[in-house]
Amino acid sequence: MHLHFDIVITSLERESLASFSIEGDFSGQGRWILKRDKNITESTLYLHLKTHHFFLKFISILPFGKNLVEYSHRRVMLEGKKMILKKLAYE
């Protein structure tokens, strides 16, 4: 299954905050907040999403659907984290 969505940055504060909107199979908004303290940067991502995708709505009504969606989300976020760390290692 492939999901399609666009992310549009709606505001950006240098080194501290990015706000964005999402449209497509998911829609909603999010914020990415970075806090620096000495040599440590804390990253927090807030997402408020809903879906119009038929298959995801169907999965959500199954008894195990919520667990399946949460598992899939954790995998996607872990892969994103790996990609970001790999990219930062090269810069």
Summary of the structure (lengths in Angstrom):
residues: 91
radius of gyration: 15.6
end to end distance: 32.9
largest distance: 46.5
contacts: 190
relative contact order: 0.12
helix: 37%
strand: 45%
